Amino acid sequence: MHPLVALILLVLGALHCQTFSDNYDYADLYNVAAPQQATYETKNNPKRYNIGAILSSSEHIHAFIQEIERVNNDSLSEISFKSIAFPMSINPIETAQHVCNKLITSEIYAVIVSHPRTGEQSPSSVSFTCGFYNIPVIGISNRESSLSNKNLHSSFLRTIPPFSHQADVWIEMLRSMEYKSVVIIHSSDSDGRGTLSRFQNLADDANVKIESIVEYEPGISNITHELEYMHKNIHCRVFILYASAADAEIIFDKVSFMGMDQTDYVWIVSEQVLGASNRPNGILSAKLQKSEENLMITDSVTVLTMALREMFRTLNITTPPKSCGDKETLGQKKWSIGPTFYKYLLNQTFNGRSGRISFDESGDRLYSEYEILNTFNRDENSVGKYMFDSNENKMKLNLFMHLIKWPGNQNQKPAGFYVPKHLKVSTIAEKPFVWTKKLLRGEKCAENQIICPRFNKTKKKDDNFNDKEAYIDYFCCEGYCIDLLREMASRLNFTFELELVPDGLYGNLDFVDGYENPRRWTGLVGELVYKHVDMVVAPLTANPERSQVISFSKPFKYEGITILQKRQPRKATLASFLQPFQNTLWGLVLVSVHVVALALYLLDRFSPFGGYKMGDTDIEDPDDGALNLSGAIWFSWGVLLNSGIGEKTPSSFSARVLGMFWAGFAMIVVASYTANLAAFLVLNPRDDYALSGIEDARLRNPTEGFTFATVKGSSVDMFFRSQVHLFNAYRTMEETNRNSTEDAIEALIRGELDAFIWDSPRLEYEAAQDCELVLSGELFGRSGYAVGLQKNSWWTAKVTLALLRLHESGFMESLDNRWILGNEKDCESKMDHFPHTLGLKNMAGVFILVFSGIVLAFGLIVIEIIYKKRKSRKIHRLSIAKRMGIYWLYKSKVNDSTVISLIKSSANQLSIY
């Protein structure tokens, strides 16, 4: 429990008051509806209202009484007011007793409170006591941030802003001076933390980055270690200090000793710091204006009287409690309309003697005016005003930059940061932008190469690796980005040391073990975020996620995302010659052959002009050329296959007409088959394997037979993760993603991957170097490669301007020609005529078909021979029977004409067979 609350509880107990009830809910205050016009019976409302005041001196008490009299002299007023005032005690318990005995017993409607001559707790005791009974309290001098806490001070408001509102002025000063980064030093008390919290909320909207925060305990302000660290490792030179005068003297001693109060530094301090005896020259501070107690008394009385008059006309006003109560009645002594009255007070807005009066939801004064002071030779010179602009209806800062004397007695505004001329640069191995070659012991890099070490995380310290170099692998680097880095260093006049990123990643917000915050940026982006390097020159894609934590230059090369696949051979199955027609069409052609053959046979069989003799006998001469069924089938196949037509063609006119139509059909079918066969076997690549692009069904709805991947933690990985319609593809890729581009391309060549999705410049380079690799689909996710820098880095604008000039001079085009387009192979000329001729693979099915025909023919002839032999044996037996019959007749000398005619008829029948 707050110690002051405990004191107030003791006081109330001594006055026979029940202790603060735990069931009291301060949230009830905020459940009260805003004041609205309503129809109330107001004729019974009191005509006289008591207003209490606890002020710092008799002079201010006299001013309060006069202000109440002035309000009462207003002839238009419907109500009057009575003043009850006494000086504030430095003892908070005594002050609480006076509130009960002198004010609450007088039925006061509100209390105006100032501060004692010494001590700070008495205004809080008034707020605690009156707040318990829902009696509003208006503070006119206390600026502690703790009074803004509505859980403790439910009925407190003030016409003076808290110390934390200085953050509003600081933000406007930073905007006016165009500083984007600051370091904040603050005390750990409620005022220091409240000021920091308000500044952080405002800094996000103002695009101001807080580079570092140093918190110290009041009275123990030894921050030497923190100052040394910031001096060596943080480039920002704009410092904001919130401290008391006593703490500021200790801090300024350390600042002066380290030379941090000289040229290039900027110090913006809180109003209290101006009281430090050793304050350096050139500091800036915002000092509250029109904060005199007499002015605050006048504005407070105006707020109260305006709210009471408004409430008098719109609300039934009940009387406040008359005493602090006893144990039985304490819970019933809260003023029922006190929270509503408090709402009326918060809604008051007017132009008072101390400026524009308005309140926020915490009861704190808005629109307070400040004067911007600049210290020099112990003087405080005004260099600006922060005041309310009635035309724009908001606060506005007017800062006169030419009047400011900066630290080091400088007239020119400091840059606000230290500009290092020796930069630490990181890159990543990625052909053709960065080529790396392992540097063996005793070797040196070539003249056009740069040594680029990489920290080896896999090595562990043991007896063989006990020095620093044992953890470092040395490489020689060259390529597109290395030449670009050299040229920028020459133009921008900086030196650098280059290193390869330790984890080999581009940068992703991922879960990393071993840190307090498990989600950390990895790779190149992490190197910048955690200030391990100053600049990244690599094929690093600028995207919104990364732009939130680091700064990017304008792109030095525009690119998109595309798909790389291995070129697949054309299909060469045994049934290649059947590809031109679908199975259904082949079936219809085969059925048509036999249907036409049957139709030809029937037409020629029953036509009066056909080859069949329609006489007295049904037996036809087999040698007269008539078209039988087997001949019709032979004719039909002969026309279709253009194999020539021998004997037994249709004889009737109707059958010949059908034959002509069949010949036309066969010509069209054969011509279509020939044309499609050439296209399938010679010209048609495997288009069914190549992806059509990002919208291809095999990416949108992945299957087990098709694998694709990208690089872990890359911008492409982040792109798929951010696209809702590619969620299935992203989940599939998580299992197949590779650690580097090299690993992915090797997996693609080996056949472990069916597609690799990556930035277009690298894939275009790979496709140009290896004719077995081919790009699929169109570009998507267009972006650009840019130079990465720390957030709000001074180098960002300089690097961007240098890149624009390099583009204009043609230097970037020369890099493209040298590193990307220089070794391009002529793959197109090889692929235009591929394949030159048909091979056995293409026509193997035809040969197998012919071989099958030969085997079938020989099989049929064996059947024919067997059939012929069986028939010959039958004829032979019949012939023997005939001769034996004749021989018997001859021997018997049979003359019966009937028997003889029967034997002749049998002989004739046998001759037919």
DOFI-324002 format. One line per 5 residues: number of its first residue (from 1); for each residue y, x, z of C-alpha. Coordinates in steps of 0.1 Angstrom, whole numbers, plus 2048, in hexadecimal, padded with zeros to 3 digits. Example, Ala and Ser with C-alpha at 12.3 -4.5 7.8 and 13.67 -1.06 7.14 Angstrom:
1) 7D3 87B 84E | 7F5 889 847
END
This chain:
1) 800 800 800 | 823 80C 7F8 | 833 81B 818 | 852 807 815 | 83E 7E6 812
6) 82E 7F0 833 | 850 7F4 844 | 85C 7D2 837 | 83C 7C2 845 | 843 7D1 867
11) 866 7C3 866 | 85B 7A0 85D | 840 7A1 878 | 85B 7A9 892 | 86F 78B 886
16) 850 775 88C | 849 773 868 | 827 772 85A | 81C 791 846 | 81E 790 820
21) 802 779 814 | 7E8 789 7FE | 7E6 768 7EB | 80A 76B 7DE | 808 770 7B9
26) 827 780 7A9 | 81A 774 788 | 827 751 791 | 849 75F 789 | 840 763 764
31) 82F 741 761 | 851 730 766 | 85D 721 746 | 87E 72D 738 | 89C 718 742
36) 8A0 6FA 72B | 8B9 6DE 72A | 8AA 6C0 73B | 8B5 69F 74A | 8B8 6A4 770
41) 8C9 691 78B | 8E2 6AD 794 | 8FB 699 7A9 | 8E9 6A3 7C8 | 8EB 6C9 7C0
46) 8FE 6DE 7D9 | 923 6E4 7D1 | 925 704 7E5 | 90E 723 7E0 | 90B 741 7F7
51) 908 763 7E7 | 8FF 781 7FC | 908 7A5 7F7 | 8FC 7C5 807 | 913 7E1 7FB
56) 91A 805 802 | 93D 804 811 | 957 7EC 81F | 96C 7F3 800 | 951 7E4 7EA
61) 94B 7C7 802 | 970 7BF 7FF | 96D 7C0 7D9 | 950 7A9 7DA | 962 78F 7F0
66) 980 790 7D8 | 96A 78B 7BA | 95B 76C 7CA | 97D 75F 7D2 | 988 765 7AE
71) 96B 750 7A1 | 973 734 7BA | 997 733 7AD | 98A 729 78B | 997 705 78A
76) 97C 6FC 770 | 960 705 787 | 94A 6E8 793 | 93C 6FB 7B0 | 948 716 7C9
81) 939 735 7D7 | 93A 745 7FA | 936 76A 7FF | 921 779 81B | 922 79F 81B
86) 91B 7BD 832 | 916 7E2 82D | 8F4 7F1 826 | 8E2 804 841 | 8D0 824 838
91) 8B2 817 84C | 89D 800 836 | 88E 7EE 854 | 8B1 7E6 861 | 8BB 7DB 83F
96) 89E 7C3 83D | 8A7 7B4 85F | 8CB 7AF 853 | 8BE 79C 834 | 8AB 784 84A
101) 8C5 780 866 | 8E5 780 851 | 8DD 774 82F | 8BD 75F 82E | 8C9 74B 84C
106) 8E9 743 839 | 8D5 734 81C | 8DF 74D 802 | 8D6 747 7DE | 8D8 76B 7D2
111) 8DF 78E 7E0 | 8F3 7AA 7D0 | 8E7 7CC 7DC | 8F5 7EF 7D9 | 8E9 80F 7E9
116) 8EE 820 80B | 903 83F 80E | 8E3 853 814 | 8BF 84A 80E | 8AF 836 7F2
121) 897 81C 802 | 8AF 802 80F | 8B5 7F0 7ED | 88F 7EE 7E9 | 88C 7DE 80C
126) 8A5 7C3 802 | 891 7BC 7E2 | 870 7BA 7F5 | 87E 7A2 80F | 891 78B 7F7
131) 876 78C 7DD | 85D 77E 7F5 | 873 75F 7F8 | 87A 75D 7D3 | 89F 765 7D9
136) 8AD 779 7BB | 8BC 79C 7C2 | 8D5 7AD 7AB | 8D7 7D3 7AE | 8F7 7E4 7A4
141) 8F1 809 7AB | 8CC 811 7AF | 8BC 820 790 | 899 827 79B | 87E 81D 782
146) 868 80F 79D | 87F 7F1 7A1 | 874 7E6 77E | 851 7DF 78B | 84F 7B9 78D
151) 82F 7BB 7A2 | 844 7CA 7BE | 867 7BD 7B6 | 861 79A 7A8 | 885 78D 7AC
156) 899 7AD 7A5 | 8B1 7B3 788 | 8CE 7CB 785 | 8EE 7D0 772 | 8E8 7F6 76F
161) 8CD 805 75A | 8B0 819 769 | 8AE 83E 763 | 892 839 74A | 8AA 828 732
166) 8B9 84A 72A | 89B 84D 713 | 8AC 834 6FB | 8CA 84B 6F8 | 8B4 86A 6F3
171) 8A2 85A 6D6 | 8C3 852 6C5 | 8CF 875 6CB | 8B0 884 6BB | 8B4 86C 69D
176) 8D8 876 699 | 8D0 89B 69C | 8B1 897 685 | 898 8A7 69D | 875 89B 698
181) 862 8AE 6B4 | 86A 8B2 6D9 | 85B 8C1 6F9 | 85F 8AB 718 | 861 8B9 73C
186) 862 89E 757 | 85B 898 77B | 83C 886 786 | 84E 86B 79B | 852 847 78F
191) 873 84F 77E | 866 86D 76B | 847 85B 75F | 85A 83B 757 | 872 84F 742
196) 855 860 730 | 843 83F 729 | 863 82F 71B | 86A 84E 705 | 846 84E 6F7
201) 849 829 6ED | 869 82F 6DB | 85E 850 6CB | 843 83F 6B7 | 85C 829 6A5
206) 875 846 6A1 | 85B 85D 692 | 861 877 6AD | 843 88C 6B7 | 83E 898 6DB
211) 831 8BB 6D7 | 829 8C0 6FC | 82E 8AF 71D | 833 8C3 73E | 832 8B0 75F
216) 83B 8BF 780 | 83B 8B3 7A4 | 85E 8AD 7B1 | 868 8C9 7C8 | 84C 8DF 7B9
221) 85B 8E7 797 | 84B 908 790 | 842 904 76B | 843 928 761 | 821 928 752
226) 828 909 73D | 849 917 731 | 838 938 726 | 81E 925 713 | 837 910 701
231) 84D 92E 6F9 | 830 940 6E8 | 81B 924 6D9 | 831 907 6D2 | 84A 90A 6B6
236) 85F 8EC 6C1 | 880 8F7 6D1 | 88E 8D4 6DB | 888 8CE 701 | 88F 8AE 714
241) 891 8B3 73A | 88F 897 754 | 894 8A5 776 | 8AA 8A2 795 | 8C6 8BB 79A
246) 8B2 8D0 7B3 | 893 8D2 79D | 8A8 8DA 77F | 8B7 8F8 790 | 894 907 795
251) 88A 8FF 771 | 8AA 90E 762 | 8A4 92E 775 | 883 932 763 | 892 927 742
256) 8AE 940 744 | 896 95C 74E | 880 956 72F | 89E 953 718 | 897 92F 70F
261) 8BC 925 714 | 8C8 93A 6F7 | 8CD 936 6D2 | 8B5 91E 6BF | 8AD 909 6DE
266) 8B9 8E6 6E4 | 8B9 8D6 707 | 8BE 8B1 70D | 8BE 8A9 732 | 8BF 88B 749
271) 8E0 880 75A | 8D4 88E 77C | 8D0 8B1 76D | 8F5 8B4 768 | 8F8 8BA 78D
276) 8E4 8DB 78B | 8FA 8F9 794 | 8E9 910 77B | 8E8 8F9 75D | 8EA 90D 73D
281) 905 90A 722 | 8FF 8F3 704 | 8E9 8D9 715 | 8ED 8B4 70B | 8EB 896 723
286) 8F2 871 723 | 908 865 740 | 90A 841 749 | 92D 832 745 | 93E 816 757
291) 926 818 774 | 940 815 790 | 935 7FD 7AC | 954 7E8 7A9 | 94C 7E0 784
296) 928 7D9 78C | 933 7C1 7A8 | 949 7AD 790 | 92D 7AB 776 | 913 7A2 790
301) 928 785 79E | 92E 779 77A | 909 779 773 | 902 765 792 | 91D 74B 78E
306) 915 745 76A | 8F1 740 771 | 8F8 729 78F | 910 714 77A | 8F7 710 75E
311) 8DB 707 776 | 8F3 6EF 789 | 8F7 6DB 768 | 8D2 6DB 75E | 8BC 6DD 77D
316) 8B7 6CD 79F | 8BF 6EA 7B6 | 8AD 6EC 7D7 | 8BA 700 7F5 | 8AC 722 7FC
321) 899 72A 81C | 8AE 72B 83C | 89A 745 84F | 87F 75E 84B | 868 744 85C
326) 84D 745 876 | 827 749 873 | 822 724 86C | 83D 71E 852 | 840 73F 840
331) 82B 735 823 | 841 716 81D | 862 72A 81D | 862 737 7F9 | 87E 72A 7E5
336) 86E 713 7CB | 887 717 7AF | 88D 73C 7B6 | 878 748 798 | 88B 72F 782
341) 8AC 73C 78F | 8A0 75F 787 | 899 754 763 | 8BC 746 760 | 8CA 767 76C
346) 8B6 77B 752 | 8C3 764 736 | 8E8 76D 73C | 8F9 781 721 | 91E 788 720
351) 938 7A4 71D | 940 7B0 740 | 957 7CA 74F | 93C 7E4 74C | 933 7DB 728
356) 91A 7C4 718 | 904 7B3 733 | 8E1 7A9 72A | 8BE 7AD 73A | 89B 7B4 72F
361) 87C 7A3 73C | 87A 7BC 759 | 89D 7B4 764 | 8AC 7D5 759 | 8CE 7D7 74A
366) 8D1 7DB 724 | 8ED 7E7 70F | 8FB 800 728 | 914 819 71B | 90F 83F 71D
371) 925 85D 716 | 914 87B 705 | 91F 89B 718 | 91C 8BF 70D | 91F 8DA 728
376) 931 8FB 722 | 940 912 73B | 93A 8F9 757 | 94D 8DF 744 | 93F 8BE 738
381) 94D 8B5 716 | 949 893 706 | 938 896 6E3 | 92E 872 6DE | 92A 84E 6E9
386) 90D 836 6EC | 91B 813 6ED | 916 7EF 6E1 | 921 7E7 6BE | 92B 7C3 6BD
391) 92A 7C2 697 | 906 7CC 695 | 8FD 7BD 6B7 | 8EB 7DC 6C3 | 8F1 7FE 6D3
396) 8FE 81A 6BD | 902 83F 6C2 | 921 851 6B6 | 91A 877 6B9 | 933 890 6AE
401) 91E 8AE 6A4 | 93C 8C5 69C | 947 8C3 6C1 | 926 8CF 6CF | 922 8F3 6DD
406) 8FD 8FC 6DB | 8EA 915 6F0 | 8F4 938 6E8 | 918 92D 6E2 | 90E 921 6BF
411) 921 908 6AB | 906 901 691 | 8EA 8E9 69B | 8C9 8FB 6A2 | 8AB 8F3 68C
416) 899 8E7 6AA | 87A 8FC 6A4 | 86F 91F 6A1 | 866 928 67D | 849 941 67D
421) 849 959 65F | 825 963 664 | 80E 946 65E | 7EA 940 667 | 7DA 92F 648
426) 7B8 91F 646 | 7A3 916 628 | 780 90C 61E | 767 919 604 | 769 901 5E6
431) 765 90C 5C2 | 77B 911 5AE | 796 90F 5C8 | 788 928 5E0 | 76D 940 5D6
436) 75D 954 5F3 | 748 973 5F3 | 737 981 612 | 746 9A2 61C | 72C 9BB 626
441) 732 9D7 63E | 746 9F3 62E | 751 9DE 610 | 775 9D5 607 | 783 9B7 5F5
446) 78F 9BB 5D1 | 7B4 9BD 5C9 | 7B7 998 5BF | 7A3 98D 5DE | 7AE 986 602
451) 798 98C 620 | 791 96B 632 | 77C 96D 652 | 769 950 660 | 75F 94B 684
456) 739 949 686 | 730 92D 69F | 70B 933 69C | 70A 956 6AB | 706 95A 6D0
461) 712 976 6E5 | 6F6 98E 6EF | 6F0 9B3 6F1 | 6F4 9B7 6CC | 714 9A2 6C9
466) 72B 9AC 6E5 | 74B 9B1 6D1 | 763 999 6C1 | 75A 9A2 69D | 736 999 6A3
471) 741 974 6A2 | 753 977 681 | 746 977 65E | 75D 987 644 | 762 97A 621
476) 777 982 603 | 789 964 5F5 | 798 95D 5D3 | 79F 93F 5BE | 7B8 923 5B6
481) 7C4 91E 5DA | 7C6 943 5E1 | 7DD 94A 5C4 | 7F2 92B 5CE | 7F5 938 5F2
486) 801 95A 5E6 | 81B 94B 5D0 | 828 934 5EB | 82A 952 604 | 83E 965 5EA
491) 856 949 5E3 | 85A 93D 608 | 85B 960 617 | 83F 95E 630 | 821 973 638
496) 7FF 965 641 | 7DC 96B 64D | 7C0 957 63D | 7A0 94A 64D | 784 933 643
501) 780 913 658 | 764 91A 671 | 750 8F9 66D | 754 8F8 648 | 761 8D4 648
506) 780 8C4 639 | 789 8AF 657 | 77D 88E 666 | 783 87C 687 | 760 87F 696
511) 74E 880 6B6 | 74B 8A4 6C4 | 739 8AE 6E3 | 749 8C4 6FE | 76C 8B5 6FF
516) 77D 89D 716 | 786 887 6F8 | 766 885 6E4 | 777 87A 6C4 | 787 898 6B5
521) 793 8A3 693 | 77C 8BC 682 | 77F 8D5 666 | 7A0 8DF 656 | 7B3 8C0 664
526) 7A7 8C9 687 | 7B4 8ED 683 | 7D7 8DE 67D | 7D5 8C2 696 | 7CC 8DA 6B2
531) 7E5 8F5 6A6 | 7CB 910 69E | 7DC 916 67D | 7FE 910 66E | 7F4 907 64A
536) 7D6 8FC 636 | 7D4 906 611 | 7B4 8F6 603 | 7A9 8D9 5EE | 7B1 8C2 60B
541) 7B7 89D 601 | 7D5 88C 610 | 7CB 86A 61D | 7DB 851 637 | 7C3 85A 653
546) 7CB 87F 652 | 7F0 879 64C | 7F3 869 66E | 7EB 88A 680 | 7F6 8A5 667
551) 811 8A9 64D | 80A 8AD 628 | 81F 8BD 60C | 822 8AC 5EB | 800 8AF 5D8
556) 7FB 8CF 5C5 | 7DF 8BF 5B1 | 7D9 89A 5AB | 7B5 88F 5AC | 79D 872 5B1
561) 779 86C 5BB | 75E 86C 5A1 | 738 86E 59E | 723 88C 593 | 6FF 887 586
566) 6E5 89D 577 | 6E0 896 552 | 6BF 884 54D | 6A7 889 52E | 6A3 86D 516
571) 685 856 51B | 666 862 508 | 649 84D 512 | 62A 845 4FE | 638 824 4F5
576) 659 832 4E8 | 653 823 4C5 | 651 801 4D5 | 674 803 4E5 | 688 7F4 4C9
581) 678 7D1 4CF | 672 7C0 4EF | 64F 7B5 4F9 | 657 791 4F1 | 662 79A 4CE
586) 644 7AF 4C7 | 62E 792 4D2 | 640 77A 4BB | 63C 791 49D | 617 794 4A3
591) 614 76E 4A6 | 629 769 487 | 612 780 472 | 5F3 76B 47A | 604 749 477
596) 612 752 455 | 5EF 75F 44A | 5DF 73E 455 | 5FA 72A 443 | 5F4 73E 423
601) 5CF 739 424 | 5D2 713 429 | 5ED 710 40E | 5D7 723 3F5 | 5B7 711 400
606) 5C3 6EE 3FB | 5DC 6F2 3DF | 5CF 6E5 3BD | 5DB 705 3AE | 5CB 71C 3C7
611) 5AF 734 3C1 | 594 71D 3CE | 57F 708 3B4 | 57F 6E4 3BE | 55F 6DA 3AB
616) 53E 6C9 3B3 | 533 6E6 3C8 | 543 6F4 3E7 | 536 717 3E0 | 551 72D 3D1
621) 54D 74D 3BE | 555 76A 3D5 | 562 77E 3B8 | 57B 766 3AA | 599 774 3BE
626) 59E 755 3D5 | 5B3 75C 3F5 | 59C 758 414 | 5A8 75B 438 | 5A2 780 43C
631) 5B5 786 41B | 5D2 772 428 | 5D4 786 448 | 5D2 7A6 434 | 5EE 79A 41D
636) 604 790 43B | 600 7B3 44B | 605 7C5 42A | 626 7B4 424 | 633 7BB 448
641) 629 7DF 448 | 632 7E5 423 | 610 7F4 41D | 60B 7E5 3FA | 5F8 7C5 3F0
646) 5D7 7C8 3DD | 5C1 7AC 3D2 | 5C0 789 3DE | 5E4 77F 3DF | 5ED 75A 3E2
651) 5E7 746 3C2 | 5F9 726 3C9 | 61E 722 3C5 | 623 715 3E8 | 611 732 3F8
656) 625 74B 3E3 | 646 73B 3EE | 63B 740 412 | 632 764 409 | 655 76A 3FD
661) 664 75D 41D | 64C 772 431 | 656 791 41C | 67B 78B 425 | 672 787 449
666) 65E 7A7 449 | 67B 7BA 438 | 694 7B0 453 | 67C 7B8 46F | 672 7DA 461
671) 697 7E3 45B | 6A1 7D9 47E | 684 7EC 48E | 68C 80B 47A | 6B1 80B 483
676) 6AA 805 4A8 | 68F 81E 4A9 | 6A7 839 49D | 6C1 82F 4B7 | 6A7 830 4D3
681) 697 850 4CA | 6B5 864 4BE | 6D6 856 4C9 | 6D0 843 4E9 | 6D5 857 50A
686) 6CA 84B 52C | 6E8 834 533 | 6D3 820 54B | 6D2 83D 563 | 6F8 846 563
691) 70E 834 57C | 729 81E 56E | 741 826 58B | 748 81D 5AF | 740 7F9 5A8
696) 71D 801 59C | 702 7EB 5AC | 6EE 80A 5B7 | 70C 815 5CD | 716 7F3 5D9
701) 6F2 7E9 5E2 | 6DF 80A 5E6 | 6BA 80B 5DF | 69F 823 5EB | 69A 832 5C9
706) 6BE 83D 5C5 | 6CE 857 5DC | 6F3 862 5DC | 709 875 5F4 | 72A 886 5FB
711) 736 8A1 614 | 736 899 639 | 759 895 649 | 76B 896 627 | 785 87F 619
716) 76B 86F 603 | 756 867 621 | 775 858 632 | 77D 844 612 | 75A 833 612
721) 75D 82C 637 | 77E 81B 633 | 773 804 616 | 762 7E4 623 | 751 7DC 602
726) 741 7FF 602 | 733 7FC 625 | 70F 7FB 619 | 715 81A 604 | 725 82D 622
731) 708 825 639 | 6EF 831 61F | 703 851 619 | 704 85A 63E | 6E0 864 63C
736) 6E3 878 61C | 705 889 61F | 706 8AE 61D | 71A 8C8 631 | 72B 8D8 614
741) 732 8D3 5EF | 71B 8EF 5E6 | 6FE 8E0 5F8 | 703 8BE 5E7 | 705 8CD 5C4
746) 6E5 8E2 5CA | 6D3 8C2 5D6 | 6DF 8B0 5B7 | 6D1 8CC 5A0 | 6B0 8CC 5B3
751) 6AD 8A7 5AF | 6B0 89F 5D4 | 6CF 88A 5CC | 6D5 872 5AF | 6FB 873 5B2
756) 715 887 5C4 | 737 877 5CB | 754 88F 5CF | 777 898 5C4 | 77C 899 59F
761) 789 8BD 59A | 76A 8CD 5AA | 752 8B6 597 | 764 8BB 576 | 761 8E0 57C
766) 73C 8DE 583 | 735 8C8 565 | 748 8E1 54F | 733 8FE 55C | 711 8ED 55A
771) 708 8D7 53C | 6EC 8C7 550 | 706 8B6 566 | 71A 899 55A | 736 883 569
776) 730 85D 56C | 748 841 56E | 76E 841 572 | 784 850 58C | 78B 83C 5AC
781) 79C 842 5CD | 7B8 857 5BC | 7CA 86F 5D3 | 7D5 894 5D3 | 7CE 8B6 5E1
786) 7EB 8C0 5F8 | 7F4 8DD 610 | 7EE 8D2 634 | 805 8DB 650 | 80A 8D3 674
791) 81B 8B1 67B | 840 8B3 675 | 83E 8D7 66B | 85E 8E8 65F | 84A 8F6 642
796) 841 8D4 633 | 861 8CF 61F | 863 8F4 615 | 83F 8F4 608 | 844 8D3 5F5
801) 863 8E1 5E4 | 851 901 5DB | 834 8ED 5CC | 84C 8D8 5B7 | 85C 8F8 5A9
806) 839 906 5A2 | 830 8E7 58E | 851 8EA 57A | 84C 90F 573 | 829 90A 565
811) 818 91E 580 | 801 902 58A | 7F6 8FD 566 | 7EE 922 564 | 7D8 91F 583
816) 7C5 902 572 | 7BF 916 553 | 7B3 934 566 | 79D 925 581 | 792 903 575
821) 793 902 54F | 78F 927 547 | 768 929 547 | 761 906 539 | 741 905 525
826) 73F 8F2 504 | 727 8D7 50F | 733 8BC 4F8 | 729 8CF 4D8 | 706 8D3 4E6
831) 703 8AE 4EF | 711 89F 4CF | 6F1 8A6 4BB | 6D8 8A4 4D6 | 6BB 8A2 4CF
836) 6BB 8B2 4AC | 698 8A6 4A2 | 67D 88F 4B0 | 661 8A0 4C4 | 63E 898 4CC
841) 649 886 4EC | 65E 86E 4D7 | 642 865 4BE | 622 86B 4D3 | 61D 845 4D6
846) 61C 841 4B0 | 601 85C 4AC | 5ED 84C 4C8 | 5F0 82B 4B5 | 5E2 83B 495
851) 5C7 84C 4A8 | 5BE 82B 4B9 | 5BD 81A 496 | 5A5 835 48A | 58E 831 4A8
856) 590 80B 4A4 | 587 80D 47E | 569 824 485 | 55E 80C 4A0 | 561 7EE 488
861) 54D 800 46D | 531 807 485 | 530 7E2 48D | 531 7DA 467 | 514 7F2 461
866) 4FF 7E4 47D | 507 7C1 470 | 4FE 7CB 44C | 4DD 7DA 457 | 4D3 7BB 46A
871) 4DB 7A5 44C | 4C9 7BB 434 | 4A9 7B9 449 | 4AC 793 44A | 4B0 792 424
876) 493 7AA 420 | 47C 794 434 | 486 775 420 | 480 788 400 | 45D 791 40B
881) 457 76C 415 | 463 761 3F2 | 44C 779 3E0 | 42F 76F 3F6 | 435 74A 3EF
886) 436 74F 3CA | 417 764 3CC | 405 748 3DF | 40F 72E 3C5 | 403 744 3AA
891) 3E2 749 3BA | 3DE 724 3C3 | 3EA 719 3A0 | 3FE 6FE 3AF | 40D 6E8 393
896) 41F 6CF 3A8 | 442 6CE 39A | 451 6C4 3BC | 443 6E3 3CE | 44E 6F9 3B1
901) 472 6EC 3B2 | 473 6F1 3D7 | 468 716 3D4 | 483 71B 3B9 | 49E 70C 3CE
906) 494 723 3EB | 494 741 3D4 | 4B8 738 3C8 | 4C4 734 3EC | 4B5 756 3F5
911) 4C7 766 3D8 | 4E9 75A 3E6 | 4E3 76E 405
END
